Amino acid sequence: MLEAPHSPKEKKYRTVAIVIIMLGVTMSAIDTTAVVLGLPVMKQDLNTDILSMIWVLLAYLLIITILGTQVGKLGDMFGRVRMYNLGFALFTFGSLLCGLSQDGTQLIAFRVLQGVGGAFISSNSGAIIADTFHQRERGKAFGITGMGWSIGAVLGILVGGFFVTFLTWRYIFFINIPIGIFATIAGYYLLQERSPRKRQTIDLGGIVLMGTSLLLILVAITDITGSGLTTEYGIEFVAGLVALIAFFLWERYASNPFLDFSLFRDRIFRSSSLAAFFQALASYAVIFLVIMYLQGPRGMTPWDASLLLIPGYVLGGLIAPFSGRLSDYKGARVIASLGLLLQICGILVYSTLALDTSVLIVVLGSVLSGAGTSTFFPANTSAVMANAPPHSYGISAGLLRTMSNLGMVCSFAVAIFFASIAIPRDLAFQIFLGVGEGISGPLATAFIDGMRSAMLVSILLLMVAFVLSILRGKEKRAMGHEKRDKGHV
């Protein structure tokens, strides 16, 4: 039961809770952008290959996708705060080990551990917000955490660039340690368990089948992209599809499935979750391709390319709390859909990029995309949590993150696939990681043509997300200021 919503004690607790949640989001964002900047130096220092560096990114994302719903279940079962704090501890320990890695294999393995911690953090943070804030205040809370992501992304670029240039890439991971220790201790002593316990079972079969299918498909795509289609790689891809079909058949009969399809019976929950999937599927491919354009045809360093994206992150950070707050009063349908339209406009701007385009066009695209993302996410997340049963906040938040992360994983494959069609495969990987020279002449022209084709695909995917968003229906929370969550006042 929550305290009176406007009591000094409750206001103070909410401030503390949102600060601790923001620390988790900010730390994750710092790690994400800083790691991308550090990949060229990591490859050289660890004397490893390009594919290993690709998996430094993919391993983390894959683990979060596979574990998202299940660690959300653990929060529903054993306490969301407890699982959130466990995530901080695991992420921090994983960061320490990543910084101490001596080769590519070790770094990938420790990124997996980081991913486990990241899954506990991301899947339970939304549930803690839902436990702490009333329904008509959650959009603002999610907006503030969205601002934390933008701040972290900017810091990751600046701090990561500084470490790579003047110190060592290892500090990219070491910087997480003091933040993680502080947040773990603060969360343990200051966050309150407010969630009812719900007896559930973990779907181990679903985890294995989902993990196997995604792993095989991603391995096949990266192998095909790097070396071309062979019988062996074709078998890998088909085996991944077979495992995916087996996963859905398993889920149909599992007593407590990996994906709780009963939640999808709610129209708003279903449309919001699917909109998040298609938004991620479209958007992350665009980010990768724009960075490849800047590092390839334009010959920029990873640092210079990343700096051009900062204005979008800064504007997004400023917009997120306001769009979240507005969704509290107006509902998510219009606000989130507007965010998707802004992203479409941003991609249309990116699609005009050529060999001699002013870099200001890149900045304009990043600003529109950043504004759109920060308008979409807080509103869409608040819609999901507003329509989730209180006893299932953890699995609902985990399912939303799983849908979004699944889109990100697939989007990465889309970006690499289109790039490898346009230019030689090994060159596509080198440009993505920033470890090769820039390209010019026919290769640069071919890449830009392929990039535009991918942009058009992304626009179509965002249009699907827009239709899902606008047709999600009107939410009850938008009917009056006086309405509160039953049983949460």
N, C-alpha and C positions, 0 to 999 in steps of 0.2 A: 504494500500500500504506500502511495506517495504522500509526502507531507502536503499541507496546503500549498498550492502552486506559487503563491506570491509571498510566502513567509521568508524572512531573512535567511533562516537556516537552509531552506530548500533552494533559494537563489544561489547561496554560496556553494552548496553541493553541486548544483548544475554547472556552475562556472568551473569548479574543480574537475568535474567529469569530462566536460568538453575539452578542457586543456589537455587532459591525459589522453583522450581519444585523438586529439590533434597531433600529439607527439608521435603516436603510432603511424598515422597517415603521413605526416611530414617525413619521418624516418624512412618509410617505404619509398616515398617519392625521391628523396635524396639519393637513396641507393639505386633506384631505377635509372635516373638520368646520369648519375656519376659513373655507373658501371659501363654504360654505352660509351662514354667519353674515354674510359680507361682501357677499352678492349685492344686498341692497337699496341699500347705499351705492354699490357699483360701478355699478348701473343709473343712479343719479342723477348720479354724478360723470362717467361716460362719456357721459351723455346718449344712452343706447341704449334699445332696446325689451325687452319681457319675453321674447320668444322667443330673443333673443340670450343673455340670462342663463340660460335653460334649456339652451342649447347650450354654455355655459361648463361646465356639469356633464356633459352628455352626450358632448361631444367627447372629454374625457379618458377616460371609461369605454369609449367605443366603440373607441378606438385600442388600449387595453389588451386588449380582447376580441378584436379582429382579429389582433393581433400575438402574442398569448400563446404559442401553440404554436411559432410559427416562430422567435421569439427564443430559446425553449427549445432548439430544434434548433441554433441558432447556438452555444449554450453547449456542447452535445454535440460540435459540430464543432471549435470554436476555443478552448474552455476556459470553464468556467462562471464562474470568478472574473473572467476578463478581460471577459466580457460583463456581469457584475454591476457591475463598476467603470465600464464604459462607460455603463451605465444611470444610475448616480449622476451622472456628468458631464453627461449629456444632461438629466436632471431638474433639476439645479442651474442649468444655462444657461437652460433653459426657464422656470424660476422667475424668474430675473433679467428675462427678456424680458416675462413676464406682469406683473411689477411696474412695468415701464416702458410698458405698453400705453397708447395714446392714444384708442382707441375699442373698441367691442365686437368688431368683426371681428378686430382685432389680438389681442385677448385670447383669442378662440376659437382662432386659429391657433397661438398660443404654448402654449395648453393641449394642443393636439395634440402639440407637441414634448415637453411634460411627459409626456404619455401614452406616447410612444415610450420615454422613459427609465423610466417606471414599469413598462412591460412587461418591459424588460430586468431590472429589479430583482426584480419579483414572480416572474417565471418561472424565474429562476436561483437565487433565495435558497433555495427548497425543495431544489433539487438540491445546493447547497453543503452544506446541513445533512445530506442523505443521504450525501454524500461524507465528511463529517467525523465523524458520529456513527454508532455501531453501531446495528443494527436495534432493539435493545431499549432504546435511549436516545433514539430520535428523537422519541417522543411528548413527552417532557419538553422537548426542544429546541423543538419546535413550540409547546408550551405557553408557553415563555418568550417566543417571538416574538409569540404571541397576547397576552401581557401587554404587550408593546411597543405593539401596536395600541391596546389600551385606554388606556394611558398617553398615547399620542399623541392619541387622540380627546378625552380630557379636556383636555389642553394646548391642543388646537385650539380648544375652546370658550372656555377661559379667556383664552388669548393672543389669539385672534381677536377676542373681545369687547373686550379692552383696546385692541387696535390700532384697531378700527373706531370705538370711543368716543372715544379720546384722541389718536390719531395719524392714520393713514390706512390704508385697506384695502390699499395697496400693500405694507405690511410683512407682510401675510399670506404673500406670496410671497417677500419679501426674507429672511424668517427662515430659509428653506430654504438660503440661500446659504452661511453659515458651516458649517451642519451638513453640507451636501453636499460642500463642499471638504474638510473634515476626514475624512469617511467615504471619499471617493475616494482621498485620499492614504493613509489607514490601510489601506484594502483593497488598494491597489497594493503596499504594502510588507509587509503582515502576513499577508494571506490566501494560502494555498497552493493551487496547482492539483493536484487529486488525481483528476481524472476522466480516463478513457481517451478518446481521440479517436475519433469515429465519422464516417466519410464519409457525408454526406447531401446532398440537394439541397433548396432552398427551393421550396415549392409556390406560385409567383407567381400561377398561375391560380386556385388556391384562395383566396389572399388577396384578389384582385380581386373574385371572385364573392361571397365571404362579406362583404367590406366593402361592396360595392354593395348587396347584399340588406338588410343591417342598416341602412345609411344611408337607403335608400329607405323602409323600413318605419318607422323612427323619424321621419323627416321627415314622412311621411304621417300618423302618429299625432299628432304635435305640431301639424301643420296642421289636422287634423280636430278635435282638441281645442280649438284656439284659434279656428277660424273656422267649424266645422261641415263636414259631408260635402258635397263637391262632386265633379263629374266628374273634375276635375284631380287632386284628392287621392285619389280612388278609383283612378285610373290609377296614381298613385305607389305605392299600397299593393299593387296587383295586380302591378306591375312588380317590387316587392321580393320578393313570393312566387315569381314566375317565376325571379328571380335565385337565390333560395334553392333551388329545385328543380334549377336548373342546377348549383349548387354541389354538391349531393349526387350528381348524375349524374357530374360531373367527378371527385369524390372516389372514386367507384366504380372508375374506370379509371386514375387517376393513379398513376404508379410510386412516388412518394414523397409521399403525400397530406398535405394540411393537417391533417386529423384522422387519426391513426394508429389505424385501427379494429382492428388486430391486438392492441393493448393491451386492448381491450374483450373479448377472448376470455377473459381472466382474470375470474372471477366477482367476486372481491373488488374488483378495480380498477374493473370496470364498475359495480357497485352503489354503491361509494363516490363515484365521479365523478357519477353520476346523482343520488345523494342530495344532493351539494353543489349541483347545479343547482336542484333543487326547493326546497332550503332557502333559497337566495338569491332565487329567484323569489317565494317566500312572504314572506320577512322584510323585504326592503327596501321593498316596498310599504307594509308596516305602519309602518315608521319614518317614511316620508314622510307618511302619512295622520295619524299622531299629531301630528306637527309642524304640519300644516295645521289639525287640530282645535284645537290650542293657540293658533295664530295667528289662526284664523278665529272660531269660536263663542266661544272664551274671550278673544279680544282681546289676547293676549300679544305681546310683541316677540320676534324671533328669538332674542335673548340669553336672555330669561327662559324661553322654551320649551326651549332647549337645556340650560339648567341642570337642568331636571327629569330629563334623561336621564343626568346624570353618575353617580348612584348605580349604575345598571346597568353602566356602563363600569368603575367602580371595582371592583365585585364581580367582574365578568368578568375583570379583570386579576389579581385575587387567585386566582381559581379555575383559570385556564388552565394554569399549570404543574403543578398537582396532577392535573387531569384528563388532561393529556398523559402525566404519569408513570404514572398508573394504567393508561392504555391500553397502556403498554409491558409491563406485567405481565399484564393481563387481556385484551388485544386490544381492538380498536376497536368491535366490534359492540354490546356492552351500553352502553359509555360514551357513544359517539356517539348511540345511540338514546335514552338518558336525556336527553341535551342537547336533542334534538328534542321530547321530551315536555315539558320545562321551557319551551321556546319556545311550544308549543301552550297551556300554562297561562297564559303571559304574554299571548298574544293573546286568550284567553278573558277575561282581566281587562280588556284594552283594549276589548273588545266591549261592556262594561258602561258605558262612558263616556257621559255625558249632559251637558246644559247646566249642571247644578248639582253635578256629581260633584266630590268633593274631589280636589285635585291629588295627594294622597297615593296615590290609586288609580293615577295615571299613574306615580308613582315605583315602586309595587309591580309594575306591568306591566314597567317598564324593568329592574327587578332580576331578575325571572324570565326575561325575554328575554335579558338580558346574561349571566346564569348559564348559560342554555341554549346560547347561541352559543359561549361560551368552553369549554363542555364538549364541544360537537360538533366544532368546528374542529380542535383539536390531534389528537384521536383519529382523525378522518376523514382528515386529511392524512397522518398517520403510516401509516394503513392503505394509502393509495394508494402512498406511497413504499416501503413494505415489500414491496409486490407488483409493483413496477416493475423491469425489468431494469436492472442497474447502468449499462450503456452508454447507457441512455435516460432517465436521471434528469431531464435537462433538459426533454425533450419531455413527459415524464410530469407534471412539475410545471407546465409550461406548459399542458398539456391540462386539468389540474385547475383552474387559474386561469381558463382560457377557459370552462369549464363554469359556474363560479361567477359570472364576470363576465357571461356571457350571461344567466344568471338575473337578475342585477341590472339589466341593460339592459331586459329584458322587464318586470321588476317595476316599474320607473319608469313604463313605459307603462301598466301596470295601475292604478297609483295615480292618475295623471292622468286616465285614462279614467273611473274610477268617480267621481272628484271632479267631473268635467265633466258627468256625467249628473245629479248631484244639484243642482248650482248652475250659474249662468251661466258659460260657458267662460272669459271674460276674468277673471271674479272668481276662478275656481279657480286660474289662473296667479298672480294677484296674491297670493292667500293663501299659495300654496306658497312664493313668493319673499319673503313678508313685506313686500311693498311697498304693500299695500292696507290699508284699514280692516277691523276685525273685522266679523263678520256676526251678525245676531240675528233673532229671530222665525222665520217659516216657512223662510227660507233656511238658518238654522242647524240647524233640525230636519231639513230635507231632507238637508243634508250629513251629519249624524250617522247618519241612516238609510242613506245610501249607504256611509258608512264601515263600518258594521256588516256590510253585505252583502260588502264587500271583505274584511273580517276573516274571514268564514266561508269565502270562497274561499281565503284564505291558510291557514286551518286544514286545509282539504282537501288543499292542496298539501304542507303539512308532514306530513300523514298518509301521503301517497305517499312522501315522503322517509324517514319512519319505517319503512315496510314494506321499502323498498330497503335501509335500514341494517340492520335486524334479520335480513334474509334473505341478507346478504352472505356468510355462512359464517364458520367459525372459522379464525383465522389461525395459521400454524405458529409464529410468534414467541411465542405465548402458551403454548407447551407446556413451556418450561423455561428457566431463567435461563442455562444454560450455552451455549445456542445463539447463534451469531454469524453474520454475513454471511460466506459463503464468499468467500475472496479479498479480504476487507477487514480482516483481523486482522494 
